[in-house]
Amino acid sequence: MPAETADGAMAAPAETAVETRGLEPVPDGERTGRVRELFPTWVAANISVLLLTMGAGLVILNGLNIWQVLVVAVAAPVISYGIVGVISIAGKRGGAPGMALSRAVFGQRGNLFPGALIWVARWGWETINAVSGAYAVLTVLDLLFGIRSNTPLIVVTLLFFVGCTFVVSGLGINALRVCSTWSTYLFGGFSVLVLGYLLFNTDWSAVFGKPAGSTAMMIAGIGTIAAGGISWVPSGPDFTRYLPRTASSRGMVGATIGGAGVVVLPMVLMGAVMAVGTPDLATAQDPVSFIGELLPIWLAVPYLLIALIGMLLINSMSMYSAGFTAQTLGIKVPRAWAVSVNAVISLVFGFLLMVVATSFFGSFISFLTLLAVAFSAWIGVFGVDMLRRRTYDGAALLDTTRTSAYWYRGGFAWQAMTAWALALVAGLLFTEVDWFGGPLSSTWIGRNGLGWVAGIVTSGVLYAVLPRSAPVESAAASPEDRAPAGTLSN
């Protein structure tokens, strides 16, 4: 059995069904991934009926017409997953998970602060997906057997969903790749059937007759849909660290945008069309049962089951990354067990959201908005650092002592920490949700839901102009750790 490092990483793991590699960089000889595998990965990351609900929200709450929804559905994945794709280039350069590479930017101790915030933010994302998955199971049980939802059944369905998520995420990257590929085929096929049904059973005069909404609401809609993609940015390198250093960077960005866009675009448009016949869709407590009302049972049940697999994969991918984040915070357990912490948390919070909360959609949109702001401050700093960095010292990433090249001053890179902290404050100043409003939320930036953009720009600009701390190269670094990693043109 491989030896465990101080970070819970597994040294020199063998190729097995269960991924045992933790935070340590993947050696060049084991980088057997292909760029094309990123396409189904990001398809799977977006197979969620919540996109239908969000598409309906653009019509009902934002007041947009179908053409404006089309603009939102195209722009949101291009912007958000374009950022995911660019940041994921760091994965092939350093061969390590995103939050491990972040140690090179913030310092061994400094990285604990954004790492902790991102880890906590994942709790909410995993809770939302666990709840959506549980609702999908409940809806299928109702459609097939007439079994109505109750508290004990909610607990059982949550346990089932979270348990499956734990198994898949615990198995690791190979299981995620296989599941992502098959779910892409199945979901694509059934989505075509749903589109065909809607084509012949929708009042298109009502759809195209809706007047246009304001530009501000359209921009805000782009931010809302993009927030889901923004939450994946720190995870991007987790899924590219097995790619060879020679992998095409442009291909990586294209596969990421394409995989997300091929799901986001039709799902958001379908939600907007469905909103015509179900105007209360955007505000329903249960964001899934409407499918049983709009589609015939022969189509609704298999579609929900495929969507359930998709939501399970989304949660599995999130927990997979969360396991790495937990290890960077000093939780000294193997990656496969580190995900159990988030599994338990999503189970508890999911129960509270399903049984106690009064508005699922309101809670969901508020969470997405704050999630994007929380991640944006990290994105600006890490992105600027990545643009001017060509290598990562693999030994220094794992060395959490004073001998690490990424110890900087007292374990902190004060330039990165300053830019991150100020950007986090700036983003919140421009943000407003149901239960929180920043003092600048009434400005143009705030009204258009661009607090997360303010966070990225603030952190990126500040970090770019502050003097750069130069790490001392670790004597233990191997030649391949110090090899040039290539540029975006590769």
C-alpha positions in Angstrom: 0.0 0.0 0.0 1.4 3.5 -0.9 2.7 5.6 1.9 0.8 8.6 3.0 2.3 12.1 3.1 1.7 14.8 5.8 -0.9 16.3 3.5 -2.9 13.1 3.2 -1.4 12.6 -0.2 -0.5 9.1 -1.4 3.1 8.6 -2.6 3.8 6.7 -5.8 0.3 5.3 -6.2 -0.4 2.4 -8.5 -3.0 2.5 -11.2 -6.2 1.1 -9.7 -10.0 1.6 -9.9 -9.8 3.8 -6.8 -7.6 6.9 -7.4 -5.1 7.1 -4.5 -3.1 10.1 -5.6 -3.6 13.1 -3.3 -2.0 16.5 -3.6 1.3 15.5 -5.1 1.9 16.4 -8.7 1.3 13.8 -11.3 4.6 12.6 -12.9 5.0 13.1 -16.7 5.0 9.3 -17.2 1.5 9.0 -15.7 -0.1 11.9 -17.6 -2.2 9.8 -20.0 -5.3 12.0 -20.2 -6.6 13.5 -23.4 -8.0 17.0 -24.1 -11.2 15.6 -25.6 -12.0 14.0 -22.3 -12.7 17.5 -20.9 -15.8 17.8 -23.1 -17.9 15.1 -21.4 -16.5 16.2 -18.0 -18.0 19.7 -18.4 -21.2 18.3 -20.0 -21.7 16.2 -16.8 -20.9 19.3 -14.6 -24.0 21.0 -16.0 -26.6 18.2 -16.3 -29.0 19.7 -13.8 -32.7 20.5 -14.0 -31.9 23.7 -12.1 -30.9 25.2 -15.4 -34.5 24.8 -16.5 -35.6 26.7 -13.4 -33.0 29.4 -14.0 -34.2 29.8 -17.6 -37.7 30.2 -16.3 -36.5 32.8 -13.9 -35.0 34.9 -16.7 -38.5 35.2 -18.1 -40.6 35.4 -15.0 -38.4 37.3 -12.6 -36.1 39.2 -15.0 -38.8 39.9 -17.5 -36.7 38.9 -20.6 -38.0 37.7 -23.9 -36.8 34.6 -25.7 -34.2 36.5 -27.8 -32.7 38.1 -24.7 -32.7 34.6 -23.0 -30.8 33.3 -26.0 -28.1 36.0 -25.6 -27.8 35.1 -21.9 -27.6 31.4 -22.6 -24.8 31.9 -25.0 -22.8 34.6 -23.2 -22.9 33.0 -19.7 -21.1 29.7 -20.4 -18.6 31.4 -22.8 -17.6 33.9 -20.0 -17.7 31.6 -17.0 -16.3 28.4 -18.6 -13.9 30.4 -20.6 -12.4 31.4 -17.2 -12.6 27.8 -16.0 -10.7 26.7 -19.1 -8.0 29.3 -18.8 -7.3 28.6 -15.1 -7.3 24.8 -15.8 -4.2 25.3 -17.9 -2.4 25.5 -14.5 -3.3 21.9 -14.0 -1.2 20.6 -16.9 1.6 23.0 -16.0 1.9 21.9 -12.3 0.2 18.5 -12.4 -1.5 19.2 -9.1 -5.0 20.1 -7.9 -6.0 23.8 -8.1 -5.9 24.5 -4.3 -2.5 22.8 -4.0 -1.2 25.1 -6.8 -2.7 28.0 -5.0 0.0 27.5 -2.3 2.5 28.8 -4.7 0.5 32.1 -5.0 -0.7 32.8 -1.4 2.0 31.0 0.6 1.7 27.8 2.7 -0.2 29.6 5.5 -1.8 32.3 3.4 -3.5 29.7 1.2 -5.5 28.5 4.2 -7.7 31.6 4.1 -9.0 31.4 0.5 -8.9 27.6 0.8 -11.2 27.6 3.8 -13.7 30.0 2.2 -13.8 28.0 -1.0 -14.2 24.8 1.0 -17.2 26.2 2.9 -18.7 27.6 -0.3 -18.7 24.1 -1.7 -20.9 23.0 1.2 -23.7 25.1 -0.2 -23.2 24.0 -3.8 -23.2 20.3 -2.8 -26.3 20.9 -0.6 -28.2 22.5 -3.5 -27.4 19.6 -5.8 -28.2 17.0 -3.1 -31.6 18.6 -2.7 -32.2 18.7 -6.4 -31.3 15.0 -6.7 -33.5 14.1 -3.8 -36.4 16.0 -5.4 -35.8 14.1 -8.6 -36.1 10.8 -6.8 -39.3 11.9 -5.0 -40.8 13.0 -8.3 -40.1 9.7 -9.9 -41.6 7.8 -7.0 -44.7 10.0 -7.2 -45.1 9.5 -11.0 -44.6 5.8 -11.0 -46.1 4.7 -7.7 -48.1 7.6 -6.4 -45.8 7.9 -3.3 -46.1 11.3 -1.8 -43.2 13.1 -0.2 -42.9 13.1 3.6 -40.1 13.8 6.1 -38.9 10.2 6.5 -38.9 9.7 2.7 -36.9 13.0 2.4 -34.3 11.6 4.7 -34.1 8.3 2.8 -33.7 10.0 -0.6 -31.1 12.4 0.7 -29.1 9.5 2.2 -29.4 7.6 -1.1 -28.2 10.5 -3.2 -25.4 11.6 -1.0 -24.3 8.0 -0.5 -24.0 7.5 -4.3 -22.2 10.7 -4.6 -19.7 9.7 -1.9 -19.0 6.4 -3.8 -18.4 7.9 -7.2 -16.3 10.8 -5.9 -14.3 8.5 -3.6 -13.4 6.3 -6.6 -11.8 9.2 -8.2 -10.9 10.5 -11.7 -11.3 7.3 -13.7 -14.9 6.7 -12.4 -15.8 10.3 -13.1 -14.5 10.0 -16.7 -16.5 6.8 -17.4 -19.7 8.2 -15.8 -19.4 11.5 -17.5 -19.0 9.9 -20.9 -22.1 7.7 -20.6 -24.3 10.4 -19.0 -23.4 12.7 -21.9 -24.7 10.3 -24.5 -27.9 9.5 -22.5 -28.7 13.0 -21.5 -28.1 14.3 -25.1 -30.5 11.7 -26.5 -33.3 12.4 -24.1 -32.9 16.1 -24.4 -33.5 15.8 -28.1 -36.8 14.0 -27.3 -37.8 16.7 -24.8 -37.0 19.4 -27.3 -39.1 17.6 -29.9 -42.0 17.3 -27.5 -41.8 21.0 -26.6 -41.6 21.9 -30.3 -45.0 20.4 -31.0 -46.7 21.3 -27.7 -45.8 24.9 -27.0 -47.8 28.1 -27.7 -45.1 29.7 -29.8 -47.1 32.8 -30.4 -47.0 33.5 -26.6 -43.3 32.7 -26.5 -42.3 35.1 -29.3 -44.9 37.7 -28.4 -43.4 38.5 -25.0 -41.9 42.1 -24.9 -38.3 42.6 -24.2 -37.0 43.4 -20.7 -34.3 45.9 -19.7 -30.7 45.6 -20.6 -29.8 45.7 -16.9 -31.9 42.6 -16.3 -30.3 40.8 -19.2 -26.8 41.6 -17.8 -27.9 40.5 -14.4 -29.2 37.3 -15.9 -25.8 36.6 -17.5 -24.2 37.0 -14.1 -26.7 34.6 -12.5 -26.2 31.9 -15.0 -22.4 32.4 -15.1 -22.2 32.1 -11.3 -22.6 28.4 -11.6 -19.6 28.2 -13.9 -17.5 30.6 -11.8 -17.9 28.1 -8.9 -15.9 25.5 -10.9 -12.9 27.8 -11.6 -10.7 26.6 -8.7 -11.6 23.0 -9.6 -10.4 23.4 -13.2 -6.8 22.1 -12.6 -8.2 19.1 -10.7 -9.4 17.7 -14.0 -6.4 18.6 -16.2 -3.5 17.5 -14.0 -3.4 14.2 -15.8 -3.0 15.9 -19.2 0.6 15.9 -20.7 2.4 19.2 -20.7 2.2 19.3 -24.5 -1.6 19.3 -24.4 -3.2 22.1 -26.4 -4.2 25.0 -24.2 -6.6 26.4 -26.7 -8.1 22.9 -27.1 -8.5 22.7 -23.3 -10.4 26.1 -23.2 -12.5 25.1 -26.2 -13.5 21.7 -24.8 -14.4 23.3 -21.5 -16.6 26.0 -23.1 -18.1 23.5 -25.6 -18.9 20.9 -23.0 -20.7 23.4 -20.8 -22.4 25.4 -23.6 -23.9 22.3 -25.3 -25.9 21.8 -22.1 -26.5 25.3 -20.7 -27.8 26.8 -24.0 -30.7 24.3 -24.7 -31.5 23.8 -21.0 -31.9 27.6 -20.3 -33.9 28.0 -23.5 -36.1 25.0 -22.6 -36.7 26.6 -19.1 -37.7 29.9 -20.7 -40.2 28.1 -23.1 -41.6 26.0 -20.2 -42.2 29.2 -18.2 -44.9 30.1 -20.7 -47.1 27.2 -19.6 -45.9 27.1 -16.0 -45.3 30.7 -14.8 -44.9 29.6 -11.2 -41.9 27.4 -12.2 -39.3 30.1 -11.2 -40.7 30.4 -7.6 -41.7 26.8 -6.8 -40.4 25.3 -3.6 -39.8 22.1 -5.5 -37.6 22.8 -8.6 -38.1 19.4 -10.2 -41.8 18.1 -9.9 -42.9 20.5 -12.7 -41.3 18.1 -15.2 -44.0 15.6 -14.4 -46.6 18.1 -15.1 -45.3 19.3 -18.4 -44.1 16.1 -20.0 -45.8 12.7 -20.5 -44.8 10.1 -18.0 -43.0 7.9 -20.6 -40.7 10.9 -21.2 -40.6 12.5 -17.8 -39.5 9.5 -15.8 -36.4 8.5 -17.9 -35.5 12.2 -18.3 -35.6 12.7 -14.6 -33.5 9.6 -14.0 -30.9 10.8 -16.5 -30.9 14.2 -14.9 -30.6 12.5 -11.5 -27.4 10.8 -12.7 -26.2 14.2 -14.0 -26.8 15.9 -10.6 -25.1 13.0 -8.9 -22.1 13.6 -11.1 -22.1 17.3 -10.4 -22.0 16.6 -6.7 -19.3 13.9 -7.2 -17.1 16.3 -9.1 -17.5 19.0 -6.5 -16.8 16.6 -3.6 -13.8 15.2 -5.6 -12.3 18.7 -5.6 -13.5 19.4 -2.1 -11.4 16.4 -0.9 -8.3 18.1 -2.3 -9.2 21.4 -0.7 -9.7 19.7 2.7 -6.2 18.2 2.4 -4.7 21.6 1.7 -6.3 22.8 4.9 -4.4 20.2 6.9 -7.0 17.4 7.2 -4.6 14.5 7.2 -6.7 11.7 5.6 -6.5 10.1 2.1 -8.4 12.0 -0.6 -11.1 9.3 -0.9 -12.0 9.8 2.8 -11.6 13.6 2.8 -14.8 13.8 0.7 -16.8 12.2 3.5 -16.7 15.5 5.5 -18.5 17.3 2.7 -20.9 14.4 2.2 -22.1 14.6 5.8 -22.4 18.4 5.7 -24.5 18.3 2.5 -26.7 15.7 4.1 -27.5 17.9 7.1 -27.9 21.2 5.2 -29.9 19.4 2.5 -32.4 18.3 5.1 -32.8 21.8 6.5 -33.3 23.2 3.0 -36.0 20.7 2.1 -37.9 20.7 5.4 -37.3 24.2 6.9 -36.6 26.7 4.0 -39.6 28.4 2.5 -38.2 29.3 -0.9 -35.8 27.0 -2.7 -35.3 29.3 -5.7 -34.7 32.4 -3.6 -32.2 30.6 -1.5 -30.5 29.2 -4.6 -30.1 32.5 -6.4 -28.8 34.2 -3.2 -26.3 31.4 -2.7 -25.1 31.5 -6.4 -24.6 35.3 -6.2 -22.5 35.1 -3.0 -20.7 32.0 -4.3 -19.5 33.9 -7.3 -18.2 36.8 -5.2 -16.4 34.4 -2.8 -14.6 32.7 -5.7 -13.9 35.9 -7.8 -11.3 37.3 -5.4 -9.3 34.1 -5.7 -9.7 34.0 -9.5 -8.2 37.4 -10.1 -5.1 36.7 -8.0 -4.5 33.2 -9.3 -5.2 34.2 -12.9 -2.7 37.0 -12.9 -0.1 34.8 -11.2 -0.6 32.1 -13.7 -0.1 34.4 -16.7 3.4 35.3 -15.5 4.4 32.0 -14.0 5.8 29.2 -16.2 6.6 26.5 -13.5 5.4 25.1 -10.2 7.9 23.6 -7.8 6.3 20.2 -7.0 8.4 19.6 -3.8 7.7 23.1 -2.5 3.9 22.6 -3.0 3.9 19.7 -0.6 6.4 21.1 1.9 4.3 23.0 4.5 7.3 23.9 6.7 9.6 26.9 6.7 12.0 25.2 4.2 9.3 25.5 1.4 10.1 27.8 -1.5 6.5 28.9 -1.0 6.8 29.9 2.6 7.5 33.6 1.6 7.3 35.7 4.8 5.9 33.8 7.8 4.1 31.5 5.4 2.2 34.3 3.7 2.6 36.0 0.3 1.3 39.4 1.6 0.7 40.8 -1.9 -1.6 38.0 -2.8 -3.3 38.1 0.6 -3.9 41.9 0.4 -5.3 41.8 -3.1 -7.6 38.8 -2.2 -8.9 40.4 1.0 -9.6 43.8 -0.6 -11.3 42.2 -3.6 -13.5 40.1 -1.4 -14.7 43.3 0.4 -15.1 45.1 -3.0 -17.3 42.3 -4.4 -19.6 42.3 -1.4 -20.0 46.1 -1.5 -21.6 45.8 -4.9 -23.7 42.7 -4.1 -27.3 42.4 -3.0 -29.3 39.2 -2.2 -32.5 38.4 -0.3 -30.9 38.9 3.1 -27.8 41.0 2.4 -27.2 44.2 0.6 -23.8 46.0 0.2 -23.7 49.8 0.4 -22.8 50.1 -3.3 -25.4 47.6 -4.5 -27.6 50.4 -5.9 -24.9 51.6 -8.3 -24.7 50.5 -12.0 -22.4 47.6 -11.1 -24.6 46.4 -8.3 -27.9 46.8 -10.2 -26.5 44.7 -13.0 -25.3 41.9 -10.7 -21.7 42.4 -11.4 -20.2 42.2 -7.9 -18.3 39.1 -8.9 -16.8 41.0 -11.9 -15.7 43.8 -9.5 -14.0 41.1 -7.3 -12.1 39.6 -10.2 -11.0 43.0 -11.6 -10.0 44.4 -8.2 -8.0 41.4 -7.1 -6.3 41.0 -10.5 -5.3 44.7 -10.8 -4.1 45.0 -7.3 -2.0 41.8 -7.5 -0.6 42.9 -10.9 0.7 46.3 -9.5 1.9 45.1 -6.1 5.6 44.0 -6.0 6.1 40.3 -6.6 7.6 37.9 -4.1 10.2 35.7 -5.6 10.2 32.1 -4.1 13.5 30.4 -3.5 13.7 27.2 -5.6 13.4 24.1 -3.5 16.5 21.9 -3.5 14.3 18.9 -3.5 12.5 19.8 -6.7 12.9 17.3 -9.5 13.9 18.4 -13.0 10.4 17.6 -14.3 8.9 19.9 -11.6 11.1 22.7 -12.9 10.5 22.0 -16.6 8.9 24.8 -18.7 5.2 24.4 -18.7 4.3 26.1 -21.9 2.1 29.0 -22.7 -1.5 29.5 -23.9 -0.4 29.1 -27.5 0.7 25.5 -26.9 
